[in-house]
């Protein structure tokens, strides 16, 4: 199916010809005065989404830590690698498929876990899930989702999905989340290591905005029986203690109350009368993270799931060695899109040394900074088995919901396909380090 407006082609379009197909659709529509609903240029995509999103939503999605130095380092690291095209290779047919954790995938792309997607579109994670299923790109469910993993999984059918785990300070909650992920058909657990405390994020701080404090992005928790048991205990203690003195309400306080009430499961009016929405937020803020986690704690997770375990946030080769010693099944080289530590190493600069250290023992995936198919090509050339894409698909979600996500994904696949054709690569395996020349 072709939409004719640049949003993208349908799932039946062969991936081997997707680049030229998407190009042709956009140019043909342009002949009749229709431009893409979702811009193809990464800069135009972000700019259009910024105009559509609230100030708080855009700051939360686009902002990074401190002076945004690590976000710039991610871009700089990608820009320092230059592609060297090769000629007179028969690339009439390309194959973008890979095998990852023993499962075939049609492309090397995955949708990274991103929380609080309700700030971009009301359908949030469900819209992304449907687009992921349409394009064959696995979605990594966020722990900080706006929709429960069960609801999101139902929107995907049999399509591939993973679950990202933020390791809570409550181990019973960790076990419950993992058990639910298995039941929801997730085929891997991705433990995010680099957010046991929130980084210093000036864009959010200057707005005084933390979505979780407003009840947003905690649907995985409020749909969890262990978590809700903790919430009811807290609500009971709150009731026994009596209502504390409250400052005079203002418009901001009323908006926060409305957000808390609207985000919590159940009837809005009943939630207004109930202590549970506020107790849920306070419980979440208490149990969200655990800064005492060490390598030996990974055994707890291994004993509680049959699924492959990947560690996301690895930046140092020695940590890759520790991960192998712990028996994990994969590594995701990531600096959280620059959102956690300002002045840190660009993620692509960390990739090569980690790939060398791992030496093929487990797949190494890449995350942080991918904005184009050419970016993905560079990460694959440096040894990544697959790449995770984050902010771009959120911008597509903000602009056109499910169709916007699909358009962004298909633009990325199309550009990777054409880049392969123009560099003499027929398969993903053909994308090797000698396809790049580092800028001196």
C-alpha positions in Angstrom: 0.0 0.0 0.0 1.3 3.4 -0.9 0.0 6.4 0.9 1.1 8.8 -1.8 1.9 11.5 0.7 5.4 10.5 1.7 4.3 8.8 4.9 5.7 5.6 3.6 5.0 2.3 1.8 3.3 -0.6 3.3 4.7 -3.8 4.7 4.5 -5.8 1.5 7.2 -3.6 -0.2 10.3 -5.8 -0.6 13.1 -4.5 1.6 15.6 -5.1 -1.2 13.9 -2.3 -3.2 12.6 -0.2 -0.4 15.1 2.6 -1.0 14.1 3.3 -4.6 10.4 2.6 -3.8 10.2 5.2 -1.1 12.1 7.7 -3.2 9.8 7.2 -6.1 6.7 7.6 -4.0 7.9 10.9 -2.5 9.0 12.3 -5.9 5.8 11.3 -7.6 3.7 12.9 -4.9 5.9 16.0 -5.2 4.9 16.3 -8.8 1.4 16.9 -7.6 2.4 19.4 -4.9 2.4 17.0 -2.0 5.4 16.9 0.3 6.1 14.3 2.9 3.9 14.5 6.0 6.9 13.4 8.0 10.1 15.2 6.9 12.9 13.0 5.7 15.7 15.4 6.8 16.6 14.6 10.5 16.9 18.3 11.2 13.5 19.1 9.6 11.9 16.1 11.4 13.0 17.4 14.8 12.1 21.0 14.0 8.6 20.0 12.9 8.1 17.8 16.0 9.3 20.6 18.2 6.5 22.8 16.9 3.9 20.1 17.5 5.0 19.1 21.0 4.6 21.0 24.2 7.6 22.8 25.6 7.9 20.2 28.4 7.5 17.2 26.1 10.1 18.4 23.6 12.6 19.3 26.4 12.2 15.9 28.0 12.7 14.0 24.7 15.4 16.1 23.1 17.3 17.3 26.1 20.5 15.7 27.3 22.7 16.0 30.4 24.5 19.2 31.5 25.7 21.4 28.7 24.6 18.7 26.1 28.3 17.8 25.6 27.7 14.1 25.3 24.9 14.5 22.8 27.4 16.6 20.7 30.0 13.9 21.2 27.7 11.3 19.8 27.2 13.3 16.6 30.9 14.2 16.3 31.9 10.5 16.7 29.6 9.6 13.8 30.8 12.5 11.6 34.4 11.6 12.1 33.9 8.3 10.3 33.8 8.7 6.5 32.3 6.1 4.2 34.5 4.9 1.3 32.2 3.7 -1.6 33.4 0.8 -3.8 32.4 0.5 -7.5 31.5 -2.1 -10.1 29.9 -4.5 -7.6 26.7 -6.3 -8.6 24.3 -4.8 -6.0 21.1 -5.3 -8.1 19.7 -7.2 -5.1 20.5 -6.3 -1.5 19.6 -8.3 1.6 19.2 -6.4 4.8 18.3 -9.3 7.1 20.3 -10.4 10.1 20.2 -13.1 12.7 20.1 -11.9 16.3 20.0 -14.1 19.4 19.1 -17.0 17.1 16.1 -15.2 15.5 16.0 -13.9 12.0 15.2 -10.2 11.6 14.4 -8.4 8.3 16.7 -5.4 9.1 19.3 -4.5 11.6 17.1 -1.8 13.2 15.3 -2.0 16.6 13.2 0.7 18.3 15.0 1.8 21.5 13.0 1.9 24.7 11.7 5.5 25.3 9.4 6.4 28.2 6.5 8.7 28.6 5.4 8.4 24.9 2.0 9.9 25.8 3.7 13.3 25.7 4.0 12.7 21.9 0.7 11.0 21.1 -2.2 9.7 23.1 -1.8 6.2 21.7 1.8 6.3 22.9 3.4 2.8 23.0 0.5 1.1 21.2 1.0 3.3 18.2 4.7 2.6 18.1 4.0 -1.1 18.6 1.7 -1.2 15.6 4.2 0.6 13.4 7.0 -1.8 14.6 4.9 -4.8 13.7 4.1 -3.3 10.2 7.8 -2.7 9.4 9.2 -5.9 11.0 11.4 -3.8 13.3 11.5 -5.1 16.9 10.3 -2.8 19.7 12.0 -2.7 23.0 9.2 -2.0 25.6 10.2 0.7 28.1 9.8 0.2 31.8 8.7 3.9 31.8 5.9 3.2 29.3 2.6 5.0 29.0 0.8 1.8 28.2 1.2 -1.6 29.9 3.3 -4.2 28.3 0.3 -6.4 28.0 -1.7 -3.8 26.0 1.3 -3.0 23.9 2.1 -6.6 23.1 -1.6 -7.2 22.1 -1.1 -4.5 19.4 1.9 -6.4 17.9 0.5 -9.8 17.3 3.4 -12.2 16.9 5.9 -9.4 16.0 9.3 -9.4 17.8 9.5 -7.4 21.0 11.9 -7.1 23.9 11.6 -5.7 27.4 13.8 -3.0 28.9 14.3 -3.4 32.7 15.1 -0.6 35.1 16.2 -2.6 38.1 14.0 -1.5 41.0 15.0 -1.3 44.6 12.3 -3.9 45.2 13.4 -7.3 44.0 9.9 -8.7 44.1 8.9 -6.0 41.6 11.9 -6.8 39.4 10.8 -10.5 39.4 7.2 -9.5 38.6 8.1 -7.3 35.7 10.3 -10.0 34.2 7.6 -12.7 34.6 5.1 -10.4 32.9 7.5 -9.7 30.1 7.8 -13.4 29.4 4.1 -13.8 29.5 3.7 -10.9 27.1 5.8 -12.6 24.5 9.0 -10.6 24.9 12.0 -12.5 23.6 14.8 -10.7 25.5 15.4 -8.6 28.6 17.5 -5.5 28.2 18.8 -4.3 31.6 19.5 -0.5 31.5 22.5 0.1 33.7 23.2 3.9 33.4 20.0 5.4 35.0 20.1 4.2 38.6 19.9 7.9 39.3 18.6 10.6 36.9 21.3 12.6 35.2 21.5 16.4 35.6 19.2 17.6 32.8 18.9 21.4 32.7 16.2 21.5 30.1 13.9 19.6 32.4 15.1 21.3 35.5 14.6 24.8 34.2 10.9 23.9 33.5 10.6 22.1 36.9 9.3 19.2 34.9 9.5 15.5 35.8 6.7 13.5 34.1 6.7 10.7 36.6 5.8 13.2 39.4 2.6 13.9 37.4 1.8 10.2 37.1 3.0 10.0 33.5 5.1 7.1 32.2 4.4 4.7 35.1 1.8 2.4 33.4 4.1 -0.6 33.7 4.0 0.0 37.5 0.3 0.7 38.0 -0.5 -2.4 36.0 1.8 -4.6 38.2 0.3 -6.5 41.1 3.4 -6.3 43.3 3.7 -2.5 42.8 0.0 -1.9 43.5 0.3 -3.9 46.7 3.0 -1.5 47.7 0.8 1.4 46.7 -2.1 0.2 48.8 0.2 -0.2 51.8 1.4 3.4 51.4 -2.2 4.7 50.9 -3.2 3.0 54.1 -0.3 4.6 56.0 -1.2 8.0 54.5 -4.8 7.6 55.7 -3.7 6.6 59.2 -1.4 9.7 59.4 -4.2 12.1 58.4 -4.1 14.7 55.6 -1.0 16.9 55.9 -1.2 20.6 55.7 -1.3 21.6 52.0 -0.2 24.9 50.4 -2.9 26.9 48.8 -3.6 25.3 45.4 -2.7 27.1 42.2 -3.3 26.3 38.5 -0.1 24.2 38.3 -1.2 22.1 41.3 -4.6 21.6 39.7 -3.0 20.5 36.4 -0.7 18.1 38.3 -3.7 16.6 40.2 -5.6 16.2 36.9 -2.6 14.4 35.3 -2.2 12.1 38.3 -5.9 11.3 38.2 -6.1 10.8 34.5 -3.0 8.6 34.3 -4.0 6.2 37.0 -6.0 3.2 36.0 -9.7 3.4 36.7 -12.5 5.9 36.7 -11.4 9.6 36.7 -14.0 10.7 39.2 -13.2 7.8 41.6 -9.5 8.5 41.3 -10.1 12.1 42.3 -11.5 10.9 45.6 -8.9 8.1 46.1 -5.4 8.4 47.7 -4.1 5.8 45.2 -2.9 8.1 42.4 -0.7 10.1 44.7 0.4 7.0 46.6 1.4 5.4 43.3 3.6 8.3 42.3 5.3 8.5 45.7 5.8 4.7 45.7 7.3 4.9 42.2 9.7 7.6 43.2 10.8 5.5 46.1 11.3 2.1 44.3 12.3 3.2 40.8 16.0 2.7 41.0 18.8 0.9 42.9 22.2 2.4 43.0 23.7 -0.5 45.0 23.4 -2.9 42.0 26.7 -4.8 41.2 27.8 -7.5 38.8 27.0 -10.3 41.2 23.3 -9.2 41.3 22.9 -10.3 37.7 22.7 -13.9 39.0 19.4 -13.0 40.6 18.0 -12.1 37.2 19.5 -15.2 35.4 17.8 -17.4 38.0 14.4 -15.9 37.3 14.2 -15.9 33.5 14.9 -18.2 30.6 15.1 -15.2 28.2 18.4 -13.8 26.8 19.8 -11.0 28.9 21.5 -8.0 27.4 23.1 -5.1 29.3 22.5 -1.6 27.9 24.9 1.3 28.8 28.3 -0.4 28.4 31.0 2.2 27.4 34.2 0.7 28.7 35.9 -2.5 27.4 36.6 -3.7 31.0 32.8 -3.6 31.7 32.3 -5.6 28.5 34.6 -8.2 30.0 32.7 -8.2 33.3 29.5 -8.7 31.3 30.9 -11.7 29.6 32.1 -13.1 32.9 28.5 -12.7 34.2 27.2 -14.8 31.4 25.1 -12.2 29.6 23.8 -12.8 26.1 24.5 -9.4 24.5 25.8 -5.9 25.1 24.3 -2.6 24.0 26.9 0.1 23.7 25.0 3.2 24.8 25.3 6.4 26.7 21.6 6.9 27.0 21.6 9.4 24.1 23.8 11.7 26.1 21.1 12.1 28.8 23.0 10.8 31.8 26.6 12.1 32.0 27.8 15.3 30.4 31.2 15.3 28.8 31.2 11.6 28.3 32.7 9.6 25.4 30.7 9.5 22.1 29.0 6.2 21.9 30.5 5.3 18.5 34.0 6.0 19.9 33.2 3.3 22.5 31.9 0.8 20.0 35.1 -0.4 18.3 37.1 -1.2 21.5 34.2 -3.1 23.0 33.7 -5.1 19.8 37.3 -6.0 19.9 37.2 -7.0 23.5 34.1 -9.1 23.1 35.6 -10.8 20.0 32.3 -12.3 18.8 31.4 -14.0 22.1 28.1 -12.2 22.2 26.3 -9.8 19.8 27.2 -6.1 20.4 24.4 -3.6 19.6 24.7 0.1 19.2 22.6 2.9 20.6 22.9 6.7 20.9 23.0 9.2 18.1 21.5 7.3 15.1 19.7 9.8 12.9 20.0 8.3 9.5 20.6 5.1 7.4 24.2 6.3 6.8 24.7 6.5 10.6 23.5 3.0 10.9 25.9 1.9 8.2 28.8 3.3 10.1 27.9 1.5 13.3 27.4 -1.7 11.5 30.8 -1.3 9.8 32.5 -0.9 13.2 31.0 -4.2 14.4 27.5 -3.6 15.7 25.2 -6.5 15.0 22.2 -4.2 15.1 21.4 -0.6 15.9 18.7 1.0 18.1 16.9 4.2 17.1 15.3 6.5 19.6 14.4 10.1 19.3 13.6 10.1 15.5 10.7 7.8 15.9 9.3 9.8 18.8 9.4 12.9 16.5 7.5 10.8 13.9 5.0 9.8 16.6 4.4 13.4 17.5 3.8 14.4 13.9 1.6 11.6 12.6 1.1 8.9 15.3 1.5 5.3 14.1 1.9 6.4 10.5 4.6 8.9 11.5 6.6 6.1 13.3 6.3 3.9 10.3 7.5 6.7 8.0 10.6 7.3 10.1 11.5 3.6 10.2 11.0 3.2 6.5 13.1 6.3 5.7 15.9 4.8 7.8 15.7 1.4 6.1 15.4 3.0 2.7 18.6 5.1 3.3 20.5 2.1 4.6 19.5 0.1 1.5 20.6 2.9 -0.9 23.8 3.4 1.0 24.6 -0.3 0.7 23.9 -0.1 -3.0 26.2 2.9 -3.5 29.0 1.4 -1.5 29.1 -2.1 -3.1 27.5 -3.9 -0.2 24.9 -6.6 -1.0 24.4 -7.9 2.5 24.8 -6.5 6.1 27.8 -8.9 6.4 29.5 -7.0 3.6 29.5 -3.8 5.7 33.0 -4.1 7.2 35.5 -1.7 8.8 37.3 -1.2 5.5 34.1 0.6 4.3 35.2 3.5 6.6 38.1 5.9 6.8 38.4 7.8 10.2 38.8 11.6 9.8 42.2 12.5 11.0 
